[in-house]
Amino acid sequence: MNRWRGSPQTLLIAIGLLLGMAVLPTIAGCTHGVTSPISRVIQAVGDRLHPLPAEAQVEYDRFAEVFAKYVTDPEDAEERLGYFEFAFKRIRTSYVKSVDDKTLIDTAISGIEKKKPKPASLSPAELVETALDAMTASLDPHSGYLNAQEFNESFVHTKGEFGGLGIEVTMEDGLVKVVAPIEDTPAARAGMLSGDLIVKVDGGAIKGLTLAQAVRRMRGRPGAPIKLLVRRADVDDFEVTIVRAVIKVRAVRWQTFGRVGYVRVSRFSERVETGIVKAFASLRSELGGEPDGIVLDLRNNPGGLLDQSIVLADAFLEKGEVVSVRGRTPENRRSFKSTSGDIASGLPMIVLINGGSASASEIVASALKVHGRATVMGGKSFGKGSVQTIIPLPVEGALRLTTALYYGPDGNTIQARGVEPNIVIEMDDKPKGRKREADLPGAIPAAGAVAAAKQVARIPEKACPAADAPRRTGREPGKDRVLGCALAFIKAESREKFIAAYGSRQQM
């Protein structure tokens, strides 16, 4: 199969011609990582000026031979093969750690051959999508390939409104694992829980699919039902039917408990920054002044946008680092500092986390804990401390690649380690078999040494006073003892008085 290998001069002429055709419709530029068509052209053509190293070229040519064997449409084949080459180069240079070229190509070929196709039976687009799905899935649980539809949906998702079931998922042992259900969504109202494993979708097995393929199977028209076979610890597998909907995520909710302000951040979408300002204005208006303290609830918050986690942590810090991001290349290394101004005016503050608190929520909890701004209470967080970057590909689609790791202000990585609370609430009904990031197959291990464990308070959940559960649309009212301990801590006015009343000091 011939591949275009035009000279640099030819490529530059092509750029000039394409610029003339594309300037007018793309003059507005792009936002939120959306790459304009002309940017894609320049990126793709510029990529041709930097050929693969000889060793990598050998591996790529091996893939091209397999591609030629199974492709059915030679007219579109050259373009799609070039599309794969572009993606291969980006993975080689942008992924958080170096991956052997042979390993990458082996997984791409394996993904194709797993379909057991006959020669000349697959379209160029299907071949490349299958190969990229397999290649990216082999990197870590959070990297993946986004086809054109998924790429477009990813931007809607971060804006806090999208179609689906309302669950944040990852892959575990070949099944889809629920990291956390999103509040007030069909999945949450159907009773899906953090740690649930999805075994089948509408009768079709998940085993053998990549995460991207499984997610595609769960997507569908809003209003259309979907039947899931769910596996949960200590119970028999059971079916649940969920009606798909347009998910509108209210990122920030708030209410008062006596004179304590309660703020719940369920997801780090673009709505967090405005939501937190509204929350404090409303709390002060309702109380006629300052609260006695603040409870920031990040339990079962699966994360979201990095910049919104920095905004939230910065809202309570006067100075100091919030988080640093460290990758292989200089452009993937950066430290984010807080600015002066504490929206809570130094009030006593509790941050609630648990095993469903991941990514952006762990950044906030870590920063407020390390700087001593808040007492972190609850259970150890999930430990998802990696940065995923959406890298648009020529023509359509994108790669979602892990490009860096988060490090807290103490210099420790969050990845595969999580955030340890200052005060551990030992749950009465702790889910059995719940796994965290470090337990996921292919998870990037924690980097650096762990600081020596310090004394913390460990308090049985049953020792906490029962507080009314926060108001949540679609939920039955109930009791929340972890919140009860947070309110009791603020009322006690000191850590020592609280521990004397509810717990004892032990080694973690």
Number of C-alpha atoms within 10 A of each C-alpha: 10 5 11 9 11 11 10 13 9 10 17 16 11 14 17 11 11 15 16 10 11 15 13 9 11 14 10 9 13 12 8 8 11 15 18 17 19 21 18 16 20 18 16 17 18 14 15 18 14 9 12 16 8 9 10 18 14 14 16 21 13 15 20 18 11 16 25 18 15 19 22 17 15 13 9 13 21 16 17 21 22 18 18 22 22 18 21 21 17 16 25 17 14 19 21 23 17 11 13 11 18 15 12 23 22 17 20 26 21 16 23 23 15 11 9 9 13 11 13 15 13 18 17 24 19 13 24 25 20 22 26 27 25 28 24 26 24 19 22 16 21 22 24 25 27 24 19 14 11 16 20 15 15 13 15 14 18 18 17 19 16 19 18 24 25 24 21 18 22 20 24 20 11 17 22 25 25 21 28 28 28 27 24 18 23 23 23 20 17 15 12 22 20 24 25 20 26 27 21 21 19 14 12 12 14 20 14 12 19 23 26 20 15 20 17 12 16 16 15 16 12 15 13 12 15 18 16 20 19 20 19 19 13 9 8 9 13 12 17 13 15 22 18 22 21 16 20 17 22 20 23 22 19 21 17 18 15 11 18 22 26 25 23 22 23 27 28 28 25 17 17 24 19 11 18 22 14 14 19 21 12 16 21 15 11 15 15 9 11 18 21 16 22 26 25 20 25 26 22 27 31 28 25 20 19 18 15 21 26 22 17 24 25 25 20 24 26 18 14 16 20 29 27 20 20 21 20 16 14 8 9 16 15 14 14 15 18 20 16 13 14 16 17 17 13 15 17 20 26 27 26 25 29 23 26 28 30 30 27 29 34 31 29 24 31 28 26 23 22 17 16 12 21 24 21 27 26 27 24 22 30 30 25 30 26 26 25 20 18 21 21 22 22 24 14 15 19 21 23 21 25 25 24 24 24 27 23 24 22 15 14 19 28 26 26 22 21 27 29 23 25 21 24 23 24 16 15 9 7 9 15 10 10 16 16 21 25 18 13 17 14 16 18 22 13 18 14 9 9 11 9 6 9 10 12 17 21 22 22 15 21 14 16 21 18 16 18 14 16 20 13 11 11 13 14 9 12 12 13 16 21 28 24 19 25 30 25 18 24 20 16 15 13 11 14 13 14 19 18 11 14 19 19 13 14 11 9 14
